[in-house]
Structure formats: C-alpha cells, structure tokens
Amino acid sequence: MTAMRELSPSAVSLDERPIARRVGLILLSTDHTTELDYARLVSSDEIGVYASRVEYANPTTPENLLAMRPRLAEAAAAILPGSDLDAVCFSCSSASAVIGDVAVTEAVQAGKPGIPVVTPALAAANALTALGTRRIAVLTPYLAETTRPLVEYMEKKGFELSAVSCLGFDDDRVMARISRTALIEVAAAAMTDEAEALFISCTALRAVSVVADIEARIGRPVVTSNQATIWECLQHCDAALKLANAGRLFGHKLPKAA
C-alpha cells in the first residue's frame, strides 16, 4: 500500500469566499424559468447563484400564493447554511404582491438574517421609477383575480395604469410554455399610446430573452419580473449593469430612495 502523507492545513491559503459574490434564489417548486435566466445573466466567475425551492401547488390564485408565506423562512435558511449572501430574491411576482414586501422580507430574513431581500413586484416598481416612467401598461399571464392584487400594488406605488391585460392562465408551468414569439405579439397588443412603459409580470414567463425585441416593436421601455430582480440583485453585488439585449433598464441605476 502506498504511504499516505498528511500535509498541514496551515500551509494552505484560503480565500475569504469560494466566489466573490453570492445571490440566493427562493423559487416556487414549479418554476421552470428563473434559474435559467439567472444562469444566463447573473452567474459568472465572480457571482454565484444558489437556489432553494418552496412548496407550491397550482392553481395560481391569491389563496395559494398567500399559503407560501410560512414556508419562506425554511427555504431561505436552506440556501448555503452558515454563509451570508449579497442578496436573496423571492422569485414570484404575484405572491410578492399578495403577501406584501414587508411580510416577505420578514419571513426571508427569519431564515437568512440581515440579507437584502428582493421581490419582483418591488424590483419592477424600482425599475420603472429608474426609467422615469409613471404611466404604464401591464401584462400578466394570470387569472383576473390574481392580477388584481398586482394592479393594486402598482397603483399604491404611484403608477398610473393606462391598460391592464391578463391571459387567464392558472398554472405557472403552462405560463412557462408560452412561446417567445407569442410573448412579443401579446406584449405589443397590451401596449397603449398613452403608456410610457410596459410591465410584463410573472417570473415564469420566458420574457427576458425577448425584452429587446419587444422594446423595438413598441418603441418604449419594457420591464419584466426576472429582468427587474436580476437588475436589482446585480446592484447589490456591485456588478456591471450593462447587459447585451436585456433591455434599456440595464443602463440605469437603482433609485436612491429604494
């Protein structure tokens, strides 16, 4: 048998972290989209993305969305236990509107104390503010009853909604199957002449990859749920904001009041 040499760990230098920046994601158990968007636009040699999933069952109704709140602390705590993060995103637009930013933050920080919490609804509001827009059109894939809390949320944030369009789906796994070509078409149909920007809600939608196409089609800025949380998480990581083909938003900074 070959002799084994035991070397001293004191001779080995250690980096402060395995990777310089860390972003946590809390995903619905049914989410097909968010991880792929973050892998494409956030993950790098300098930024790691680490996800956990929270139990969720369709249909996508306010009642089912609200039921996730007690599970958020455990999901947050499961992300790299014992290690801190630069930000953690709860990746569900409709749930963040139904549960509320304060309640989401409290629940997540119960599992991951002191970490900045990003929600799609608030990130979208911050993004639209950074773009200098107040009159917006909104497109969701949800049922009308699930769209209403999001509409109320945006109105409370001071936005004037020139039009609200919803597609009537009740399963986020089906929402993730909406083709990119169809997203461009329904986005154009949801826009109005009066609106300064379009907000496309829902982290399940594969909308980030066609933001630039939609902006070219409608001639105005577009904010999507995953695009907005990526934009905000990157700023918590002090990372560069200019990303190719990800929309006009990435030329702007997070508002100081956010």
HUVEN-V883275 format. One record per pair of residues at least 4 apart in sequence whose ideal C-beta (glycine too) atoms are under 6 Angstrom apart, sorted by sequence separation. I is the first residue (numbers start at 1). J is the second residue. D is the distance in Angstrom with one decimal. If there is no record, write none. Layout:
i:I j:J d:D
i:I j:J d:D
This chain:
i:27 j:31 d:4.2
i:38 j:42 d:4.5
i:39 j:43 d:5.0
i:71 j:75 d:6.0
i:95 j:99 d:5.6
i:99 j:103 d:5.0
i:105 j:109 d:5.9
i:109 j:113 d:5.5
i:142 j:146 d:3.8
i:178 j:182 d:5.4
i:183 j:187 d:6.0
i:191 j:195 d:6.0
i:210 j:214 d:5.8
i:229 j:233 d:6.0
i:246 j:250 d:5.3
i:254 j:258 d:5.1
i:42 j:47 d:5.7
i:99 j:104 d:5.3
i:118 j:123 d:5.6
i:128 j:133 d:5.1
i:142 j:147 d:4.8
i:154 j:159 d:4.6
i:169 j:174 d:5.4
i:178 j:183 d:5.9
i:223 j:228 d:5.4
i:234 j:239 d:4.4
i:43 j:49 d:5.0
i:169 j:175 d:5.1
i:27 j:34 d:5.5
i:42 j:49 d:5.4
i:140 j:147 d:4.7
i:191 j:198 d:5.4
i:200 j:207 d:5.1
i:215 j:222 d:5.1
i:243 j:250 d:4.8
i:96 j:104 d:5.6
i:214 j:222 d:4.8
i:242 j:250 d:5.5
i:108 j:117 d:4.8
i:241 j:250 d:4.9
i:38 j:49 d:4.7
i:211 j:222 d:5.1
i:105 j:117 d:4.4
i:151 j:164 d:5.6
i:54 j:68 d:5.5
i:90 j:104 d:5.4
i:104 j:119 d:5.4
i:35 j:51 d:5.8
i:55 j:71 d:5.9
i:208 j:224 d:5.7
i:211 j:227 d:5.9
i:54 j:71 d:4.9
i:207 j:224 d:4.2
i:101 j:119 d:5.5
i:208 j:226 d:5.0
i:231 j:249 d:5.5
i:147 j:166 d:4.3
i:208 j:227 d:5.0
i:235 j:254 d:4.9
i:88 j:108 d:5.9
i:227 j:247 d:5.9
i:54 j:75 d:4.3
i:101 j:122 d:5.0
i:144 j:166 d:5.7
i:203 j:225 d:4.7
i:52 j:75 d:4.8
i:96 j:119 d:3.7
i:136 j:159 d:5.4
i:138 j:161 d:5.9
i:197 j:220 d:5.6
i:202 j:225 d:5.7
i:203 j:226 d:5.3
i:27 j:51 d:5.6
i:29 j:53 d:4.7
i:88 j:112 d:5.7
i:96 j:120 d:5.6
i:97 j:121 d:4.6
i:142 j:166 d:5.4
i:183 j:207 d:5.5
i:197 j:221 d:4.4
i:198 j:222 d:5.0
i:199 j:223 d:5.0
i:200 j:224 d:4.5
i:201 j:225 d:5.6
i:21 j:46 d:5.9
i:96 j:121 d:4.3
i:134 j:159 d:5.9
i:135 j:160 d:4.6
i:137 j:162 d:5.5
i:143 j:168 d:5.9
i:165 j:190 d:4.0
i:222 j:247 d:5.8
i:20 j:46 d:4.8
i:21 j:47 d:4.4
i:22 j:48 d:5.2
i:23 j:49 d:5.0
i:24 j:50 d:5.4
i:25 j:51 d:4.1
i:26 j:52 d:5.9
i:27 j:53 d:5.0
i:29 j:55 d:5.5
i:30 j:56 d:5.6
i:52 j:78 d:4.3
i:134 j:160 d:5.9
i:137 j:163 d:4.5
i:138 j:164 d:4.7
i:139 j:165 d:5.0
i:140 j:166 d:4.7
i:141 j:167 d:4.5
i:180 j:206 d:5.8
i:184 j:210 d:5.5
i:29 j:56 d:5.0
i:52 j:79 d:5.0
i:68 j:95 d:5.8
i:88 j:115 d:5.2
i:93 j:120 d:3.9
i:135 j:162 d:5.6
i:143 j:170 d:5.4
i:175 j:202 d:6.0
i:183 j:210 d:5.6
i:187 j:214 d:4.6
i:191 j:218 d:4.7
i:221 j:248 d:4.7
i:26 j:54 d:5.8
i:28 j:56 d:4.2
i:93 j:121 d:5.7
i:141 j:169 d:4.8
i:176 j:204 d:4.6
i:19 j:48 d:4.2
i:50 j:79 d:5.2
i:65 j:94 d:5.5
i:87 j:116 d:4.7
i:88 j:117 d:5.8
i:89 j:118 d:4.2
i:90 j:119 d:5.5
i:163 j:192 d:4.7
i:175 j:204 d:4.2
i:184 j:213 d:5.4
i:188 j:217 d:5.1
i:50 j:80 d:5.4
i:65 j:95 d:4.1
i:69 j:99 d:5.1
i:85 j:115 d:5.0
i:162 j:192 d:4.6
i:180 j:210 d:4.8
i:184 j:214 d:5.6
i:188 j:218 d:5.9
i:87 j:118 d:5.5
i:66 j:98 d:5.4
i:76 j:108 d:4.5
i:121 j:153 d:5.4
i:125 j:157 d:4.5
i:162 j:194 d:4.4
i:172 j:204 d:4.2
i:65 j:98 d:4.6
i:162 j:195 d:4.5
i:212 j:245 d:4.6
i:73 j:107 d:5.3
i:77 j:111 d:3.5
i:141 j:175 d:4.3
i:72 j:107 d:3.8
i:76 j:111 d:3.2
i:62 j:98 d:5.0
i:72 j:108 d:5.4
i:76 j:112 d:4.3
i:211 j:247 d:3.8
i:73 j:110 d:4.0
i:69 j:107 d:5.8
i:73 j:111 d:3.9
i:139 j:187 d:6.0
i:26 j:75 d:4.8
i:98 j:149 d:4.9
i:139 j:190 d:4.0
i:150 j:201 d:5.7
i:94 j:146 d:5.4
i:97 j:149 d:4.7
i:97 j:150 d:4.4
i:137 j:190 d:5.5
i:137 j:191 d:5.2
i:24 j:79 d:4.1
i:137 j:192 d:5.3
i:97 j:153 d:4.2
i:34 j:91 d:4.4
i:137 j:195 d:3.9
i:136 j:195 d:5.5
i:135 j:195 d:5.7
i:24 j:85 d:4.6
i:135 j:196 d:5.0
i:136 j:197 d:5.1
i:137 j:198 d:5.0
i:138 j:199 d:5.0
i:139 j:200 d:4.9
i:140 j:201 d:4.6
i:141 j:202 d:5.2
i:140 j:202 d:6.0
i:22 j:85 d:4.8
i:133 j:196 d:4.0
i:136 j:199 d:5.4
i:22 j:86 d:5.7
i:23 j:87 d:5.5
i:24 j:88 d:3.7
i:25 j:89 d:5.5
i:26 j:90 d:4.7
i:27 j:91 d:5.3
i:28 j:92 d:5.7
i:133 j:197 d:4.0
i:21 j:86 d:5.1
i:25 j:91 d:5.7
i:131 j:197 d:5.9
i:128 j:197 d:5.8
i:124 j:199 d:5.6
i:120 j:203 d:5.8
i:60 j:146 d:5.6
i:62 j:149 d:6.0
i:131 j:221 d:4.8
i:128 j:223 d:5.6
i:127 j:223 d:4.6
i:124 j:223 d:5.3
i:127 j:228 d:4.3
i:124 j:228 d:4.5
i:120 j:225 d:4.0
i:123 j:228 d:3.8
i:123 j:229 d:4.6
i:93 j:201 d:4.6
i:93 j:202 d:5.5
i:120 j:229 d:5.4
i:123 j:232 d:4.5
i:60 j:170 d:5.3
i:93 j:203 d:5.8
i:59 j:170 d:3.8
i:92 j:203 d:6.0
i:118 j:229 d:5.2
i:60 j:172 d:5.7
i:91 j:203 d:4.6
i:58 j:171 d:4.5
i:118 j:232 d:5.0
i:118 j:233 d:5.7
i:116 j:236 d:5.3
i:127 j:249 d:5.3
i:130 j:252 d:4.1
i:130 j:255 d:5.5
i:129 j:255 d:5.0
i:126 j:254 d:5.9
i:126 j:255 d:5.8
i:93 j:225 d:4.4
i:126 j:258 d:4.5
i:89 j:229 d:4.8
i:30 j:172 d:5.3
i:30 j:173 d:5.3
i:33 j:176 d:5.2
i:32 j:176 d:4.1
i:89 j:233 d:5.8
i:87 j:233 d:4.7
i:87 j:236 d:3.8
i:86 j:236 d:5.0
i:86 j:237 d:4.9
i:34 j:203 d:5.1
i:33 j:204 d:5.3
i:37 j:208 d:4.9
i:33 j:206 d:5.7
i:42 j:230 d:5.7
i:37 j:226 d:4.5
i:41 j:230 d:5.2
i:47 j:237 d:5.5
i:34 j:226 d:5.9
i:41 j:243 d:5.9
i:23 j:233 d:4.9
i:21 j:237 d:4.1
